[in-house]
Amino acid sequence: MAIAIDHARLYEAERASAEQLRRLASVTEAALAHLALDDLLDVLLARIGEIFGSDSVAVMLSQDGGFETRAAIGTVHVGEAFAERV
């Protein structure tokens, strides 16, 4: 019985944490929605770098049969067919 009560408490704590994260994400989304594209890309690149533990991140757009770097942080080493391999 004690194990069932402990599991119920853990489940409720996890549910509450997930709800708090959802609310925080909605606030973040609202704040980011008002940024200019270049500012938004800067924020997103920094966050993506943190998530993946990388100091180099780039956003590349398909253009004229190739790819154009739209935004980047750090040093992104690209060679022939880099974007296609990724």
NUKOL-611010 format. One record per atom (N, C-alpha, C, O): residue number from 1; residue in one letter; x, y, z. Coordinates in pm, 1 decimal. Layout:
BEGIN
+-----+-----+----------+----------+----------+
:   n : res :        x :        y :        z :
+-----+-----+----------+----------+----------+
: NUM :   a :        X :        Y :        Z :
...
+-----+-----+----------+----------+----------+
# end
This chain:
BEGIN
+-----+-----+----------+----------+----------+
:   n : res :        x :        y :        z :
+-----+-----+----------+----------+----------+
:   1 :   m :     82.2 :   -119.2 :      0.0 :
:   1 :   m :      0.0 :      0.0 :      0.0 :
:   1 :   m :     87.1 :    126.3 :      0.0 :
:   1 :   m :     56.6 :    224.7 :    -67.5 :
:   2 :   a :    195.6 :    120.9 :     77.0 :
:   2 :   a :    284.3 :    236.6 :     84.6 :
:   2 :   a :    347.0 :    266.0 :    -51.0 :
:   2 :   a :    367.2 :    382.1 :    -86.6 :
:   3 :   i :    377.4 :    161.8 :   -125.9 :
:   3 :   i :    436.2 :    180.8 :   -259.0 :
:   3 :   i :    335.9 :    247.2 :   -352.0 :
:   3 :   i :    372.4 :    334.7 :   -430.4 :
:   4 :   a :    210.3 :    206.4 :   -343.9 :
:   4 :   a :    106.6 :    266.8 :   -428.3 :
:   4 :   a :     89.0 :    414.4 :   -395.8 :
:   4 :   a :     72.4 :    496.1 :   -486.3 :
:   5 :   i :     92.4 :    449.2 :   -268.7 :
:   5 :   i :     79.6 :    589.5 :   -227.3 :
:   5 :   i :    200.2 :    669.4 :   -276.0 :
:   5 :   i :    185.6 :    782.1 :   -323.4 :
:   6 :   d :    318.4 :    610.9 :   -264.4 :
:   6 :   d :    440.1 :    677.9 :   -309.8 :
:   6 :   d :    434.7 :    700.8 :   -461.2 :
:   6 :   d :    470.9 :    808.2 :   -509.2 :
:   7 :   h :    389.6 :    599.9 :   -536.0 :
:   7 :   h :    376.5 :    615.4 :   -681.0 :
:   7 :   h :    274.6 :    722.8 :   -717.5 :
:   7 :   h :    295.1 :    798.7 :   -812.3 :
:   8 :   a :    165.8 :    729.0 :   -643.0 :
:   8 :   a :     64.1 :    831.6 :   -668.2 :
:   8 :   a :    121.1 :    970.8 :   -645.0 :
:   8 :   a :     93.8 :   1063.1 :   -721.6 :
:   9 :   r :    200.0 :    985.8 :   -539.7 :
:   9 :   r :    263.0 :   1115.4 :   -511.2 :
:   9 :   r :    361.3 :   1153.7 :   -621.5 :
:   9 :   r :    363.4 :   1268.1 :   -667.0 :
:  10 :   l :    441.9 :   1057.7 :   -663.7 :
:  10 :   l :    537.8 :   1083.9 :   -770.7 :
:  10 :   l :    467.3 :   1120.8 :   -900.5 :
:  10 :   l :    510.1 :   1211.7 :   -971.7 :
:  11 :   y :    359.5 :   1050.3 :   -930.7 :
:  11 :   y :    282.7 :   1079.6 :  -1051.7 :
:  11 :   y :    226.9 :   1221.5 :  -1045.8 :
:  11 :   y :    234.5 :   1295.2 :  -1144.1 :
:  12 :   e :    171.7 :   1259.8 :   -932.7 :
:  12 :   e :    114.4 :   1393.9 :   -918.7 :
:  12 :   e :    222.7 :   1501.0 :   -928.6 :
:  12 :   e :    201.1 :   1605.3 :   -990.5 :
:  13 :   a :    337.7 :   1476.6 :   -868.9 :
:  13 :   a :    447.7 :   1572.3 :   -877.7 :
:  13 :   a :    494.3 :   1586.3 :  -1022.2 :
:  13 :   a :    522.0 :   1697.0 :  -1068.2 :
:  14 :   e :    503.2 :   1474.4 :  -1093.7 :
:  14 :   e :    544.7 :   1477.4 :  -1234.6 :
:  14 :   e :    441.8 :   1550.9 :  -1319.8 :
:  14 :   e :    478.4 :   1628.9 :  -1407.7 :
:  15 :   r :    314.8 :   1527.0 :  -1294.6 :
:  15 :   r :    208.4 :   1595.2 :  -1368.0 :
:  15 :   r :    212.9 :   1745.3 :  -1342.6 :
:  15 :   r :    195.9 :   1824.4 :  -1435.4 :
:  16 :   a :    235.4 :   1784.6 :  -1219.0 :
:  16 :   a :    243.4 :   1926.7 :  -1185.0 :
:  16 :   a :    364.6 :   1991.8 :  -1252.3 :
:  16 :   a :    355.9 :   2105.0 :  -1299.7 :
:  17 :   s :    476.6 :   1920.9 :  -1256.4 :
:  17 :   s :    596.1 :   1974.0 :  -1322.6 :
:  17 :   s :    573.5 :   1990.6 :  -1471.6 :
:  17 :   s :    614.4 :   2090.9 :  -1530.3 :
:  18 :   a :    509.0 :   1893.2 :  -1532.6 :
:  18 :   a :    480.3 :   1901.2 :  -1675.8 :
:  18 :   a :    387.9 :   2019.0 :  -1705.3 :
:  18 :   a :    406.1 :   2088.8 :  -1805.1 :
:  19 :   e :    290.7 :   2040.8 :  -1620.5 :
:  19 :   e :    198.7 :   2153.8 :  -1639.8 :
:  19 :   e :    272.1 :   2286.0 :  -1624.0 :
:  19 :   e :    246.7 :   2380.0 :  -1699.2 :
:  20 :   q :    361.3 :   2294.5 :  -1528.8 :
:  20 :   q :    439.2 :   2416.7 :  -1508.1 :
:  20 :   q :    527.5 :   2443.5 :  -1630.7 :
:  20 :   q :    538.2 :   2557.8 :  -1675.0 :
:  21 :   l :    589.8 :   2340.8 :  -1684.8 :
:  21 :   l :    671.1 :   2357.4 :  -1804.6 :
:  21 :   l :    586.7 :   2401.0 :  -1923.9 :
:  21 :   l :    631.1 :   2483.2 :  -2004.1 :
:  22 :   r :    466.5 :   2347.2 :  -1936.4 :
:  22 :   r :    376.8 :   2386.7 :  -2044.9 :
:  22 :   r :    341.9 :   2534.7 :  -2033.8 :
:  22 :   r :    341.8 :   2606.2 :  -2134.0 :
:  23 :   r :    312.7 :   2580.4 :  -1914.0 :
:  23 :   r :    279.4 :   2722.0 :  -1893.3 :
:  23 :   r :    399.7 :   2811.6 :  -1922.9 :
:  23 :   r :    385.3 :   2917.0 :  -1984.9 :
:  24 :   l :    516.3 :   2770.0 :  -1879.0 :
:  24 :   l :    637.6 :   2846.8 :  -1905.5 :
:  24 :   l :    663.7 :   2853.6 :  -2055.8 :
:  24 :   l :    702.1 :   2958.4 :  -2107.6 :
:  25 :   a :    643.4 :   2743.9 :  -2124.8 :
:  25 :   a :    662.9 :   2741.6 :  -2270.4 :
:  25 :   a :    566.7 :   2837.4 :  -2339.2 :
:  25 :   a :    605.0 :   2903.2 :  -2435.9 :
:  26 :   s :    443.3 :   2846.8 :  -2292.2 :
:  26 :   s :    347.3 :   2937.9 :  -2355.0 :
:  26 :   s :    387.8 :   3083.8 :  -2335.3 :
:  26 :   s :    367.8 :   3166.2 :  -2424.5 :
:  27 :   v :    444.1 :   3116.0 :  -2220.0 :
:  27 :   v :    493.1 :   3251.8 :  -2195.4 :
:  27 :   v :    612.3 :   3280.9 :  -2287.4 :
:  27 :   v :    621.7 :   3388.8 :  -2345.9 :
:  28 :   t :    701.7 :   3184.7 :  -2299.2 :
:  28 :   t :    818.8 :   3201.0 :  -2385.7 :
:  28 :   t :    775.4 :   3220.3 :  -2530.2 :
:  28 :   t :    827.0 :   3308.1 :  -2599.4 :
:  29 :   e :    681.3 :   3139.3 :  -2576.1 :
:  29 :   e :    631.7 :   3151.9 :  -2713.2 :
:  29 :   e :    572.9 :   3290.3 :  -2738.2 :
:  29 :   e :    596.8 :   3350.1 :  -2843.1 :
:  30 :   a :    496.6 :   3340.7 :  -2643.0 :
:  30 :   a :    436.5 :   3473.2 :  -2658.3 :
:  30 :   a :    543.9 :   3581.0 :  -2666.5 :
:  30 :   a :    532.8 :   3674.1 :  -2746.1 :
:  31 :   a :    646.7 :   3568.4 :  -2585.0 :
:  31 :   a :    754.6 :   3667.4 :  -2586.0 :
:  31 :   a :    832.7 :   3661.6 :  -2716.8 :
:  31 :   a :    865.8 :   3765.4 :  -2774.1 :
:  32 :   l :    862.1 :   3541.1 :  -2764.0 :
:  32 :   l :    939.4 :   3526.4 :  -2886.3 :
:  32 :   l :    861.2 :   3568.2 :  -3010.2 :
:  32 :   l :    920.8 :   3605.4 :  -3111.2 :
:  33 :   a :    731.0 :   3562.5 :  -3003.6 :
:  33 :   a :    648.1 :   3596.3 :  -3119.0 :
:  33 :   a :    662.8 :   3742.2 :  -3159.9 :
:  33 :   a :    632.0 :   3777.7 :  -3273.6 :
:  34 :   h :    709.4 :   3826.7 :  -3069.4 :
:  34 :   h :    719.4 :   3969.2 :  -3097.5 :
:  34 :   h :    860.0 :   4012.0 :  -3140.9 :
:  34 :   h :    884.8 :   4130.8 :  -3161.5 :
:  35 :   l :    950.8 :   3917.2 :  -3154.5 :
:  35 :   l :   1086.7 :   3950.4 :  -3197.2 :
:  35 :   l :   1094.7 :   3958.6 :  -3349.2 :
:  35 :   l :   1022.1 :   3889.1 :  -3420.3 :
:  36 :   a :   1182.6 :   4043.1 :  -3396.8 :
:  36 :   a :   1212.9 :   4046.7 :  -3539.4 :
:  36 :   a :   1281.4 :   3915.2 :  -3575.0 :
:  36 :   a :   1339.5 :   3850.7 :  -3487.7 :
:  37 :   l :   1275.7 :   3874.6 :  -3701.0 :
:  37 :   l :   1327.9 :   3745.4 :  -3743.1 :
:  37 :   l :   1474.0 :   3725.6 :  -3703.5 :
:  37 :   l :   1509.2 :   3619.8 :  -3651.2 :
:  38 :   d :   1558.8 :   3823.5 :  -3726.8 :
:  38 :   d :   1700.2 :   3809.7 :  -3691.7 :
:  38 :   d :   1718.9 :   3790.6 :  -3541.6 :
:  38 :   d :   1800.6 :   3708.9 :  -3499.2 :
:  39 :   d :   1644.2 :   3864.8 :  -3461.6 :
:  39 :   d :   1652.8 :   3850.4 :  -3315.7 :
:  39 :   d :   1601.5 :   3714.0 :  -3272.0 :
:  39 :   d :   1659.7 :   3650.5 :  -3184.1 :
:  40 :   l :   1492.2 :   3669.0 :  -3333.5 :
:  40 :   l :   1435.8 :   3537.6 :  -3301.8 :
:  40 :   l :   1536.0 :   3427.3 :  -3335.0 :
:  40 :   l :   1555.1 :   3335.1 :  -3255.7 :
:  41 :   l :   1599.5 :   3435.9 :  -3450.2 :
:  41 :   l :   1697.9 :   3335.1 :  -3488.1 :
:  41 :   l :   1815.1 :   3332.8 :  -3389.9 :
:  41 :   l :   1864.4 :   3225.4 :  -3355.2 :
:  42 :   d :   1860.0 :   3449.8 :  -3345.0 :
:  42 :   d :   1968.4 :   3455.4 :  -3246.5 :
:  42 :   d :   1930.0 :   3382.5 :  -3118.0 :
:  42 :   d :   2009.2 :   3305.4 :  -3063.6 :
:  43 :   v :   1808.1 :   3407.2 :  -3069.9 :
:  43 :   v :   1761.0 :   3342.4 :  -2946.7 :
:  43 :   v :   1748.3 :   3191.9 :  -2967.9 :
:  43 :   v :   1793.3 :   3113.2 :  -2884.5 :
:  44 :   l :   1687.5 :   3151.8 :  -3078.8 :
:  44 :   l :   1667.5 :   3009.5 :  -3105.3 :
:  44 :   l :   1800.0 :   2936.0 :  -3122.5 :
:  44 :   l :   1815.8 :   2825.1 :  -3071.4 :
:  45 :   l :   1894.3 :   2995.4 :  -3193.1 :
:  45 :   l :   2023.9 :   2930.1 :  -3211.5 :
:  45 :   l :   2094.4 :   2909.2 :  -3077.8 :
:  45 :   l :   2151.7 :   2802.9 :  -3053.7 :
:  46 :   a :   2090.5 :   3009.0 :  -2991.9 :
:  46 :   a :   2153.4 :   2995.1 :  -2860.2 :
:  46 :   a :   2087.1 :   2883.9 :  -2779.6 :
:  46 :   a :   2155.8 :   2805.0 :  -2714.8 :
:  47 :   r :   1955.3 :   2877.4 :  -2783.3 :
:  47 :   r :   1883.5 :   2773.3 :  -2708.3 :
:  47 :   r :   1909.5 :   2634.5 :  -2766.0 :
:  47 :   r :   1927.1 :   2538.5 :  -2691.0 :
:  48 :   i :   1912.1 :   2623.6 :  -2896.3 :
:  48 :   i :   1939.7 :   2494.1 :  -2960.2 :
:  48 :   i :   2081.9 :   2449.6 :  -2926.4 :
:  48 :   i :   2106.3 :   2331.8 :  -2900.4 :
:  49 :   g :   2174.4 :   2543.6 :  -2927.0 :
:  49 :   g :   2311.2 :   2510.5 :  -2888.5 :
:  49 :   g :   2319.2 :   2457.9 :  -2746.3 :
:  49 :   g :   2392.6 :   2362.8 :  -2719.5 :
:  50 :   e :   2244.4 :   2518.7 :  -2654.6 :
:  50 :   e :   2241.6 :   2472.7 :  -2515.7 :
:  50 :   e :   2183.1 :   2332.4 :  -2506.1 :
:  50 :   e :   2236.9 :   2247.0 :  -2435.5 :
:  51 :   i :   2073.2 :   2308.5 :  -2576.9 :
:  51 :   i :   2006.7 :   2178.1 :  -2571.4 :
:  51 :   i :   2099.6 :   2066.9 :  -2618.7 :
:  51 :   i :   2106.9 :   1960.8 :  -2556.7 :
:  52 :   f :   2170.3 :   2091.5 :  -2728.2 :
:  52 :   f :   2255.2 :   1988.5 :  -2786.8 :
:  52 :   f :   2401.0 :   1996.5 :  -2740.5 :
:  52 :   f :   2484.2 :   1916.2 :  -2782.8 :
:  53 :   g :   2431.7 :   2092.8 :  -2654.3 :
:  53 :   g :   2566.8 :   2105.3 :  -2603.5 :
:  53 :   g :   2666.8 :   2143.8 :  -2711.7 :
:  53 :   g :   2779.6 :   2094.4 :  -2714.4 :
:  54 :   s :   2624.3 :   2231.6 :  -2800.0 :
:  54 :   s :   2709.8 :   2273.1 :  -2911.0 :
:  54 :   s :   2732.0 :   2423.4 :  -2907.0 :
:  54 :   s :   2640.9 :   2499.9 :  -2875.4 :
:  55 :   d :   2854.3 :   2465.3 :  -2939.4 :
:  55 :   d :   2880.5 :   2608.9 :  -2946.0 :
:  55 :   d :   2869.0 :   2660.9 :  -3088.3 :
:  55 :   d :   2890.9 :   2779.5 :  -3113.1 :
:  56 :   s :   2834.5 :   2572.4 :  -3182.9 :
:  56 :   s :   2815.9 :   2611.4 :  -3322.7 :
:  56 :   s :   2683.2 :   2557.2 :  -3373.5 :
:  56 :   s :   2657.9 :   2436.8 :  -3369.1 :
:  57 :   v :   2598.7 :   2648.0 :  -3421.7 :
:  57 :   v :   2465.9 :   2611.1 :  -3472.4 :
:  57 :   v :   2436.2 :   2701.1 :  -3591.8 :
:  57 :   v :   2472.9 :   2818.6 :  -3592.6 :
:  58 :   a :   2369.6 :   2645.5 :  -3692.2 :
:  58 :   a :   2337.1 :   2725.9 :  -3810.5 :
:  58 :   a :   2197.7 :   2692.6 :  -3861.2 :
:  58 :   a :   2148.3 :   2581.0 :  -3845.4 :
:  59 :   v :   2136.0 :   2792.6 :  -3922.2 :
:  59 :   v :   2009.5 :   2774.6 :  -3993.9 :
:  59 :   v :   2042.4 :   2797.5 :  -4140.9 :
:  59 :   v :   2090.7 :   2903.9 :  -4179.8 :
:  60 :   m :   2015.3 :   2695.6 :  -4221.4 :
:  60 :   m :   2044.0 :   2704.6 :  -4363.9 :
:  60 :   m :   1914.6 :   2688.7 :  -4441.8 :
:  60 :   m :   1832.5 :   2602.4 :  -4411.1 :
:  61 :   l :   1897.4 :   2772.4 :  -4542.4 :
:  61 :   l :   1777.4 :   2768.8 :  -4624.9 :
:  61 :   l :   1810.9 :   2715.7 :  -4763.7 :
:  61 :   l :   1915.6 :   2747.0 :  -4820.4 :
:  62 :   s :   1720.3 :   2635.4 :  -4816.8 :
:  62 :   s :   1736.5 :   2584.3 :  -4952.6 :
:  62 :   s :   1714.5 :   2699.0 :  -5050.1 :
:  62 :   s :   1614.6 :   2770.5 :  -5043.0 :
:  63 :   q :   1810.9 :   2715.0 :  -5142.0 :
:  63 :   q :   1798.9 :   2824.8 :  -5237.4 :
:  63 :   q :   1875.9 :   2791.2 :  -5364.7 :
:  63 :   q :   1994.4 :   2758.4 :  -5359.9 :
:  64 :   d :   1808.5 :   2799.6 :  -5476.2 :
:  64 :   d :   1870.6 :   2779.9 :  -5608.1 :
:  64 :   d :   1949.0 :   2648.9 :  -5616.8 :
:  64 :   d :   2060.9 :   2646.3 :  -5667.9 :
:  65 :   g :   1890.5 :   2541.5 :  -5567.4 :
:  65 :   g :   1955.0 :   2411.3 :  -5574.9 :
:  65 :   g :   2065.1 :   2390.0 :  -5473.4 :
:  65 :   g :   2129.7 :   2285.2 :  -5473.2 :
:  66 :   g :   2087.5 :   2486.5 :  -5388.2 :
:  66 :   g :   2190.0 :   2475.3 :  -5284.3 :
:  66 :   g :   2133.6 :   2523.4 :  -5151.8 :
:  66 :   g :   2012.2 :   2528.3 :  -5132.2 :
:  67 :   f :   2222.3 :   2558.2 :  -5062.8 :
:  67 :   f :   2179.7 :   2606.1 :  -4931.9 :
:  67 :   f :   2253.5 :   2734.2 :  -4897.7 :
:  67 :   f :   2372.4 :   2749.3 :  -4925.7 :
:  68 :   e :   2180.1 :   2825.7 :  -4836.6 :
:  68 :   e :   2236.1 :   2953.3 :  -4792.8 :
:  68 :   e :   2225.8 :   2960.4 :  -4641.8 :
:  68 :   e :   2119.9 :   2932.7 :  -4585.6 :
:  69 :   t :   2334.3 :   2997.1 :  -4575.4 :
:  69 :   t :   2331.2 :   3012.4 :  -4430.4 :
:  69 :   t :   2254.7 :   3140.2 :  -4397.0 :
:  69 :   t :   2294.7 :   3249.7 :  -4436.7 :
:  70 :   r :   2145.7 :   3125.5 :  -4324.7 :
:  70 :   r :   2060.3 :   3239.3 :  -4287.6 :
:  70 :   r :   2105.8 :   3301.0 :  -4156.2 :
:  70 :   r :   2102.5 :   3422.8 :  -4138.8 :
:  71 :   a :   2148.4 :   3214.9 :  -4063.5 :
:  71 :   a :   2195.1 :   3262.8 :  -3933.4 :
:  71 :   a :   2288.3 :   3156.4 :  -3875.2 :
:  71 :   a :   2271.4 :   3037.2 :  -3900.8 :
:  72 :   a :   2385.8 :   3200.3 :  -3797.7 :
:  72 :   a :   2478.6 :   3105.2 :  -3736.3 :
:  72 :   a :   2541.6 :   3166.0 :  -3612.7 :
:  72 :   a :   2558.4 :   3287.5 :  -3602.6 :
:  73 :   i :   2576.0 :   3079.5 :  -3519.0 :
:  73 :   i :   2657.5 :   3118.8 :  -3404.8 :
:  73 :   i :   2774.9 :   3021.4 :  -3399.5 :
:  73 :   i :   2761.4 :   2905.1 :  -3437.6 :
:  74 :   g :   2887.4 :   3067.9 :  -3353.5 :
:  74 :   g :   3005.4 :   2982.9 :  -3349.9 :
:  74 :   g :   3062.3 :   2967.7 :  -3489.5 :
:  74 :   g :   3026.6 :   3041.3 :  -3581.5 :
:  75 :   t :   3150.5 :   2872.0 :  -3503.4 :
:  75 :   t :   3213.7 :   2845.5 :  -3632.5 :
:  75 :   t :   3156.1 :   2717.3 :  -3689.4 :
:  75 :   t :   3176.2 :   2608.8 :  -3634.7 :
:  76 :   v :   3085.1 :   2730.8 :  -3798.2 :
:  76 :   v :   3024.1 :   2615.2 :  -3862.5 :
:  76 :   v :   3108.5 :   2581.3 :  -3984.4 :
:  76 :   v :   3114.7 :   2658.7 :  -4079.9 :
:  77 :   h :   3172.6 :   2466.5 :  -3980.9 :
:  77 :   h :   3256.5 :   2421.9 :  -4092.3 :
:  77 :   h :   3169.3 :   2343.1 :  -4189.0 :
:  77 :   h :   3118.6 :   2235.9 :  -4155.9 :
:  78 :   v :   3152.9 :   2397.1 :  -4307.1 :
:  78 :   v :   3071.7 :   2327.0 :  -4406.1 :
:  78 :   v :   3159.1 :   2295.0 :  -4526.1 :
:  78 :   v :   3243.2 :   2374.5 :  -4568.1 :
:  79 :   g :   3136.9 :   2180.0 :  -4577.7 :
:  79 :   g :   3207.2 :   2139.3 :  -4698.2 :
:  79 :   g :   3105.3 :   2106.3 :  -4805.5 :
:  79 :   g :   2986.9 :   2137.4 :  -4793.1 :
:  80 :   e :   3152.3 :   2044.6 :  -4908.1 :
:  80 :   e :   3065.6 :   2007.8 :  -5019.8 :
:  80 :   e :   2956.1 :   1911.5 :  -4969.7 :
:  80 :   e :   2985.1 :   1814.4 :  -4899.9 :
:  81 :   a :   2833.4 :   1939.5 :  -5005.6 :
:  81 :   a :   2716.7 :   1856.8 :  -4972.3 :
:  81 :   a :   2691.8 :   1847.4 :  -4820.9 :
:  81 :   a :   2630.0 :   1751.5 :  -4774.6 :
:  82 :   f :   2738.7 :   1944.7 :  -4744.9 :
:  82 :   f :   2719.7 :   1943.5 :  -4599.7 :
:  82 :   f :   2571.7 :   1933.1 :  -4562.1 :
:  82 :   f :   2533.2 :   1843.3 :  -4487.1 :
:  83 :   a :   2489.8 :   2022.6 :  -4612.7 :
:  83 :   a :   2348.8 :   2025.3 :  -4574.3 :
:  83 :   a :   2276.4 :   1898.6 :  -4617.2 :
:  83 :   a :   2188.5 :   1851.0 :  -4545.4 :
:  84 :   e :   2310.7 :   1844.2 :  -4730.6 :
:  84 :   e :   2246.0 :   1721.5 :  -4776.1 :
:  84 :   e :   2279.1 :   1605.3 :  -4683.1 :
:  84 :   e :   2193.3 :   1521.3 :  -4656.2 :
:  85 :   r :   2403.9 :   1599.8 :  -4633.3 :
:  85 :   r :   2442.3 :   1492.9 :  -4541.3 :
:  85 :   r :   2370.5 :   1506.3 :  -4408.1 :
:  85 :   r :   2331.5 :   1406.5 :  -4347.4 :
:  86 :   v :   2353.3 :   1628.5 :  -4363.4 :
:  86 :   v :   2287.1 :   1650.9 :  -4235.2 :
:  86 :   v :   2142.5 :   1612.6 :  -4247.6 :
:  86 :   v :   2067.2 :   1623.4 :  -4150.9 :
+-----+-----+----------+----------+----------+
# end
